[in-house]
Amino acid sequence: MHITLATIGSRGDVQPYIALGVGLKSAGHSICVATHRNFEAEIRKRGLDFSPVEGNPRETVESDLGQKWLAAGKNTFAFTMQMVRLIRPMMVQGTKDCLQACRGADLVLYSILGWIGAHSVVEKLGIPGYAAFLQPVTPTRQFPSFAFPIHANLGALHNRLTYALGEQLFWLAFRGCMNQARKEVLDLPKLPFRSPASHLRRLDTPVLNGYSPTVLPKPPDWPDSVHVTGYWFLDQVTGWNPPTELNDFLDSGPPPVYVGFGSMHARNASELTAVVVEALSRAGLRGILLSGWGALTHENLPDTVLPIESVPHEWLFPRVSAVVHHGGAGTTAAGLRAGVPSIIVPFFGDQYFWASRVAALEVGPNPIPVKRLNVHNLAVALQAALTDQAMRERTDAVGKLVRGEDGVARAVETVGQMA
């Protein structure tokens, strides 16, 4: 089959789909990944075809609107409204790009954000389009939607209601710009008031969930068409070597703590960095700071803290004592696979959900929302992560289970069964 993978967003939103594409290609399928140009080199390096989609995620996050989006935090309504303001100007061109990427495809697999354009494109082209998500979106009585900040289990009715409210809010926010693109690009009729998600479920449309069943088991009230495959890890190609300064730093003392907030951007990066450095000092720990997209700086760091621009998580995380991060799906997965405790500092979105799973599994201290992060809170969490032997044993056990899963292979097998 010729399969198009449609996804947009930061590296954490794209890298798992590259991994899935590599697996599908190895199974004999022809693969095209439709996403931003930032990732073209990585995609082509893996032997996959590439088709560009409008937008530069880093520029978007660093813009004034992007900062307002990040500032939404736990506010689901504000989070959704700011996302719409970011995506609306790119919607028409993005739909044109998605249409071009999907021409000639036998199947389209789309991410949560990729669905915004791909849902209408597959309708226009008359080809199957299936969900391939990194977050659970199928309604269940077992746990609430990741779109809502209260992740405590408040009962079956509450949990189901969060999905209905979340998907309808998302739909009403995007309905206007999606219908504009349907008319201008695809010559399709407007979609109604009610979210199309419920219609897709009635059709029993297949859903691939690219996260670990160890971390979040499949609920018993999900249909057989919804699959939990395991994480879609993309390991580095052979031949990668760490910088000498990183090797030397790791060899010069006890395992340090990794601190990085990925694609998050902070206007108060210097203040955030100062909090991290002081907390490490109080806890008597060394640290490795990843600058990412600007949440942390490399200025005025002590000798006990090494700054780095980038490093593969699968190489570094097994060599550190704990990981402090924002709770993105990909970074959370990498920390769990490495079998080291995670201290999650969520900024917004599904980061709160994955932070709640880490806490529920007791493989890390309680999360510290970025707006509540201070030296004392972080130092206490670091001490707990390093000294709680029961927690470290649990993280080691979970890591072994996650490493034993092959999410890509399971997903490829499932796609083959769909065909």
LINNORMO-V733603 format. One record per pair of residues at least 4 apart in sequence whose ideal C-beta (glycine too) atoms are under 6 Angstrom apart, sorted by the first residue. I is the first residue (numbers start at 0). J is the second residue. If there is no record, write none. Layout:
I_J / I_J
//
This chain:
0_28 / 0_105 / 0_106 / 0_418 / 1_29 / 1_104 / 1_105 / 2_23 / 2_28 / 2_30 / 2_106 / 3_31 / 3_33 / 3_100 / 3_101 / 3_104 / 3_107 / 4_16 / 4_20 / 4_32 / 4_108 / 5_33 / 5_97 / 5_109 / 5_113 / 5_117 / 6_12 / 6_13 / 6_16 / 6_34 / 6_110 / 6_113 / 7_34 / 7_52 / 7_112 / 7_113 / 8_12 / 8_56 / 8_112 / 9_56 / 9_262 / 10_14 / 11_327 / 11_329 / 13_34 / 13_38 / 14_233 / 15_209 / 15_231 / 17_42 / 17_45 / 17_233 / 18_231 / 18_232 / 18_233 / 18_407 / 19_231 / 19_407 / 19_410 / 20_30 / 20_32 / 20_47 / 21_45 / 22_407 / 22_411 / 23_28 / 23_30 / 23_411 / 24_30 / 26_411 / 30_47 / 31_48 / 31_50 / 32_42 / 32_47 / 32_49 / 33_50 / 33_52 / 33_100 / 34_38 / 34_52 / 35_52 / 35_54 / 36_51 / 38_42 / 39_49 / 42_47 / 42_49 / 43_49 / 50_100 / 52_93 / 52_96 / 53_89 / 53_92 / 53_93 / 53_96 / 54_89 / 57_292 / 59_65 / 59_85 / 60_65 / 60_264 / 61_65 / 61_264 / 64_84 / 64_85 / 67_81 / 68_81 / 69_346 / 69_347 / 71_77 / 71_78 / 71_81 / 71_347 / 72_347 / 73_148 / 74_78 / 75_146 / 75_147 / 78_347 / 79_168 / 79_169 / 79_172 / 83_87 / 83_172 / 87_176 / 89_93 / 90_176 / 90_180 / 91_180 / 91_183 / 93_116 / 94_116 / 94_180 / 94_184 / 95_184 / 97_116 / 97_117 / 97_120 / 98_120 / 101_107 / 101_120 / 101_124 / 104_126 / 106_127 / 107_117 / 107_121 / 107_128 / 108_129 / 108_131 / 109_113 / 109_114 / 109_117 / 111_132 / 113_117 / 114_118 / 117_128 / 119_181 / 119_185 / 121_126 / 121_128 / 123_185 / 129_205 / 130_206 / 131_207 / 132_136 / 132_208 / 133_209 / 133_328 / 134_145 / 134_349 / 137_221 / 137_225 / 138_159 / 138_162 / 139_218 / 139_220 / 140_155 / 140_158 / 140_159 / 140_220 / 141_218 / 142_158 / 143_147 / 143_158 / 143_161 / 144_161 / 144_162 / 144_165 / 145_349 / 145_352 / 146_165 / 147_161 / 148_351 / 150_352 / 150_355 / 153_157 / 161_165 / 166_194 / 166_196 / 167_194 / 170_174 / 170_194 / 173_177 / 174_178 / 178_189 / 180_184 / 181_185 / 181_187 / 199_204 / 203_224 / 205_224 / 205_417 / 206_225 / 207_226 / 207_228 / 207_410 / 208_227 / 209_228 / 209_231 / 210_215 / 210_230 / 211_229 / 211_230 / 211_401 / 211_404 / 212_216 / 212_227 / 213_400 / 213_401 / 214_356 / 217_221 / 217_227 / 221_225 / 226_413 / 228_406 / 228_409 / 228_410 / 229_404 / 229_406 / 229_409 / 230_332 / 230_406 / 231_406 / 231_407 / 234_313 / 235_239 / 235_311 / 241_245 / 241_246 / 248_305 / 249_318 / 252_285 / 254_319 / 254_320 / 255_285 / 255_286 / 255_287 / 255_319 / 256_284 / 256_286 / 256_320 / 256_321 / 257_287 / 257_319 / 257_322 / 258_275 / 258_286 / 258_288 / 258_323 / 259_289 / 259_291 / 259_324 / 260_291 / 260_294 / 260_325 / 261_291 / 261_325 / 261_327 / 261_330 / 262_292 / 263_294 / 263_325 / 263_346 / 264_292 / 264_293 / 265_271 / 265_294 / 267_271 / 268_293 / 268_294 / 268_296 / 269_296 / 272_295 / 272_296 / 274_374 / 276_304 / 277_374 / 278_374 / 278_377 / 278_378 / 279_284 / 279_286 / 281_378 / 282_378 / 282_381 / 282_382 / 285_303 / 286_304 / 287_305 / 288_295 / 288_304 / 288_306 / 289_307 / 290_295 / 290_297 / 290_308 / 297_306 / 300_304 / 300_306 / 310_315 / 312_316 / 312_333 / 316_322 / 316_333 / 316_337 / 317_337 / 320_385 / 321_339 / 321_340 / 321_384 / 322_334 / 322_339 / 322_341 / 323_342 / 324_330 / 325_344 / 325_346 / 325_350 / 326_331 / 326_343 / 326_345 / 326_350 / 326_353 / 326_354 / 331_353 / 334_341 / 335_397 / 335_401 / 336_398 / 336_401 / 336_402 / 338_394 / 338_395 / 338_398 / 339_394 / 340_363 / 340_384 / 340_390 / 340_394 / 341_357 / 341_363 / 342_363 / 342_364 / 342_380 / 342_384 / 343_354 / 343_357 / 343_366 / 344_367 / 344_369 / 344_372 / 345_350 / 345_351 / 345_354 / 345_366 / 345_368 / 346_350 / 346_369 / 354_366 / 357_362 / 357_363 / 358_365 / 361_393 / 362_393 / 362_394 / 362_397 / 364_380 / 364_383 / 364_384 / 367_371 / 367_372 / 367_376 / 374_378 / 382_386 / 383_387
//
